[in-house]
Amino acid sequence: MITKYINKSLLIGSAAFFLASCSPETVEEGNGLTQPSADAAFTITKTSENRYHLKRVQNNNINFINSQWNIDGDGFVNGKNEIDIFLPDAGTYVIQHSAVGIGGQSGGMTSQTVVVPTSDPLAGNIIQGGRFDTPEEIAKWTIFPISSTGAQWVFANGKATIVASNSNQQALSGCKCCSRAKICNRLGSLFRYRVTRYMV
């Protein structure tokens, strides 16, 4: 009887200790990790026409794990401390760099602007106004109102978006020909990925 009582006491005591040791700590918000500030400064060096080298200034990895780059609003993507980019179209580009640290948190972010004076003769957008980022660019497009109501093109943030309902339609043509008019005419109203469509 004494042995059985001792064994039961040890079992209950161990279970109580186990439950007590597994009590969670209170964390009000997030994962409990705090990212200190990190220097996200970077340099931009033009290496040739339409080509640029981006380099993070501080390379000592203090409060820093990796770099994320956002090229002209395309979204932040993981990258190295140094990257090379190609900007084929003339225009003004905003380059952002984020210094990412513990827990995937950004410790700091900086941005710079690059002005590309001339489009690349081969890789540049073959349609005038293809960037949709200034009134002058947008004015080079022609809207054809296929449906009298229920559809509208909206130009904002470097994109052209068609907002339509009940199968109403509008067409958009960019054939105000550039220096490569023959190619442009053959391809019709072809334009780059910046055009999106949204149906409601």
C-alpha positions as CSV (number, residue, x, y, z in Angstrom):
1,M,0.0,0.0,0.0
2,I,2.8,2.4,0.9
3,T,4.6,1.7,-2.4
4,K,1.4,2.2,-4.5
5,Y,0.6,5.5,-2.6
6,I,4.1,6.8,-3.2
7,N,3.9,5.9,-7.0
8,K,0.6,7.7,-7.3
9,S,1.9,10.8,-5.5
10,L,4.9,10.9,-7.8
11,L,2.7,10.6,-10.9
12,I,0.4,13.4,-9.8
13,G,3.3,15.6,-8.8
14,S,5.0,15.1,-12.1
15,A,1.8,15.9,-14.1
16,A,1.3,19.1,-12.1
17,F,4.9,20.1,-12.7
18,F,4.6,19.4,-16.4
19,L,1.4,21.5,-16.7
20,A,2.9,24.3,-14.8
21,S,6.1,24.4,-16.9
22,C,4.1,24.5,-20.1
23,S,2.1,27.6,-19.2
24,P,2.5,30.1,-22.1
25,E,4.0,33.5,-21.6
26,T,1.9,36.5,-22.5
27,V,2.8,38.2,-25.7
28,E,0.4,41.1,-26.5
29,E,1.3,41.7,-30.2
30,G,3.4,40.1,-32.9
31,N,5.9,37.4,-32.3
32,G,7.8,39.0,-29.5
33,L,10.8,39.9,-31.7
34,T,11.8,43.6,-32.1
35,Q,13.9,44.6,-35.1
36,P,16.3,47.4,-34.3
37,S,16.8,50.2,-36.9
38,A,19.1,49.4,-39.8
39,D,20.8,51.6,-42.3
40,A,19.2,51.0,-45.7
41,A,21.1,53.6,-47.7
42,F,22.3,52.6,-51.2
43,T,24.0,54.0,-54.2
44,I,23.0,54.0,-57.9
45,T,25.7,53.9,-60.5
46,K,25.0,54.1,-64.2
47,T,27.1,51.4,-65.9
48,S,25.9,51.9,-69.5
49,E,22.8,53.3,-71.3
50,N,19.6,52.2,-69.5
51,R,21.7,49.9,-67.1
52,Y,22.3,50.7,-63.4
53,H,24.1,49.1,-60.5
54,L,22.5,49.3,-57.1
55,K,24.6,48.8,-54.0
56,R,23.8,48.9,-50.3
57,V,26.2,51.3,-48.5
58,Q,26.6,49.5,-45.2
59,N,27.9,45.9,-45.8
60,N,28.6,45.0,-42.1
61,N,25.3,43.2,-41.5
62,I,24.5,45.1,-38.3
63,N,20.9,44.5,-37.5
64,F,20.5,43.2,-41.0
65,I,19.9,39.9,-42.7
66,N,19.1,40.6,-46.4
67,S,18.0,43.3,-48.8
68,Q,14.7,43.7,-50.5
69,W,14.4,45.9,-53.6
70,N,11.3,47.6,-55.1
71,I,11.9,48.7,-58.7
72,D,9.3,51.3,-59.8
73,G,6.4,50.0,-57.8
74,D,6.7,46.4,-58.9
75,G,6.8,45.2,-55.3
76,F,9.6,44.3,-52.9
77,V,11.6,41.1,-53.7
78,N,14.5,39.5,-51.9
79,G,17.9,40.3,-53.4
80,K,21.6,40.7,-52.7
81,N,23.3,43.7,-51.4
82,E,24.3,44.5,-55.0
83,I,22.1,44.1,-58.0
84,D,22.1,45.2,-61.7
85,I,18.9,46.5,-63.3
86,F,17.9,47.3,-66.8
87,L,15.3,50.1,-67.5
88,P,14.5,50.0,-71.2
89,D,11.9,52.8,-71.3
90,A,12.6,56.5,-70.9
91,G,11.0,57.9,-67.8
92,T,11.3,58.6,-64.0
93,Y,11.7,55.5,-61.8
94,V,11.5,55.2,-58.0
95,I,13.9,52.7,-56.6
96,Q,13.4,51.5,-53.0
97,H,15.6,49.4,-50.7
98,S,14.5,47.8,-47.5
99,A,17.0,46.4,-44.9
100,V,15.4,43.3,-43.5
101,G,16.3,41.9,-40.1
102,I,15.0,39.4,-37.5
103,G,11.5,38.0,-38.0
104,G,11.4,39.3,-41.6
105,Q,10.9,42.8,-40.3
106,S,12.2,45.9,-42.1
107,G,14.7,47.8,-40.0
108,G,14.8,50.8,-42.5
109,M,13.9,51.8,-46.0
110,T,15.2,54.4,-48.4
111,S,14.4,55.5,-51.9
112,Q,16.0,57.2,-54.8
113,T,14.9,58.4,-58.2
114,V,16.4,57.5,-61.6
115,V,15.7,59.5,-64.7
116,V,16.2,57.5,-67.9
117,P,16.5,60.1,-70.7
118,T,16.1,57.8,-73.7
119,S,14.4,54.5,-74.4
120,D,16.5,51.5,-75.5
121,P,16.1,51.3,-79.3
122,L,15.5,47.5,-79.2
123,A,14.1,46.6,-75.8
124,G,12.1,49.7,-75.1
125,N,8.3,49.8,-75.2
126,I,7.2,49.9,-78.9
127,I,4.0,51.8,-78.0
128,Q,4.1,55.5,-77.1
129,G,2.6,56.2,-73.7
130,G,3.3,52.6,-72.4
131,R,4.2,53.7,-68.9
132,F,0.9,55.5,-68.2
133,D,2.7,57.7,-65.6
134,T,2.2,61.3,-66.9
135,P,-0.7,63.1,-68.6
136,E,1.4,63.3,-71.7
137,E,1.8,59.5,-71.8
138,I,-1.9,59.0,-71.2
139,A,-2.8,61.5,-73.9
140,K,-1.2,59.2,-76.5
141,W,-4.0,56.6,-76.0
142,T,-7.4,56.5,-77.7
143,I,-10.5,55.2,-75.9
144,F,-13.2,53.6,-78.1
145,P,-16.6,53.5,-76.2
146,I,-18.0,50.2,-77.4
147,S,-20.7,50.4,-74.7
148,S,-22.3,53.8,-74.1
149,T,-22.4,53.2,-70.3
150,G,-21.2,50.8,-67.7
151,A,-17.5,50.8,-68.6
152,Q,-14.7,53.2,-67.9
153,W,-10.9,53.3,-68.2
154,V,-9.1,54.6,-65.1
155,F,-5.5,55.8,-65.3
156,A,-3.6,55.8,-62.0
157,N,-0.3,54.7,-60.5
158,G,1.2,53.8,-63.8
159,K,-1.6,51.5,-64.9
160,A,-4.7,51.5,-67.1
161,T,-7.6,49.7,-65.5
162,I,-11.0,49.0,-67.1
163,V,-13.8,49.0,-64.6
164,A,-16.9,47.4,-66.2
165,S,-20.2,45.7,-65.3
166,N,-22.8,43.5,-67.1
167,S,-20.4,42.7,-70.0
168,N,-20.1,46.4,-71.0
169,Q,-16.8,47.2,-72.8
170,Q,-14.4,49.9,-73.9
171,A,-11.4,49.5,-76.1
172,L,-8.0,51.2,-75.7
173,S,-5.6,51.7,-78.6
174,G,-2.0,52.8,-78.4
175,C,-1.4,53.1,-82.1
176,K,-0.2,56.7,-82.2
177,C,2.8,55.4,-83.9
178,C,6.3,55.7,-82.6
179,S,9.6,55.5,-84.5
180,R,8.8,51.9,-85.3
181,A,5.5,52.6,-87.0
182,K,5.4,49.5,-89.2
183,I,5.9,47.2,-86.2
184,C,3.3,49.2,-84.2
185,N,0.7,49.0,-86.9
186,R,1.2,45.3,-87.4
187,L,0.8,44.6,-83.7
188,G,-2.2,46.8,-83.3
189,S,-3.0,47.9,-79.7
190,L,-0.4,45.7,-78.1
191,F,1.0,47.1,-74.9
192,R,2.9,45.9,-71.9
193,Y,1.9,44.3,-68.6
194,R,0.9,47.6,-67.0
195,V,-2.6,47.3,-68.4
196,T,-5.0,45.4,-66.1
197,R,-8.7,44.6,-66.1
198,Y,-11.2,44.5,-63.3
199,M,-14.8,43.4,-63.6
200,V,-17.6,44.3,-61.1
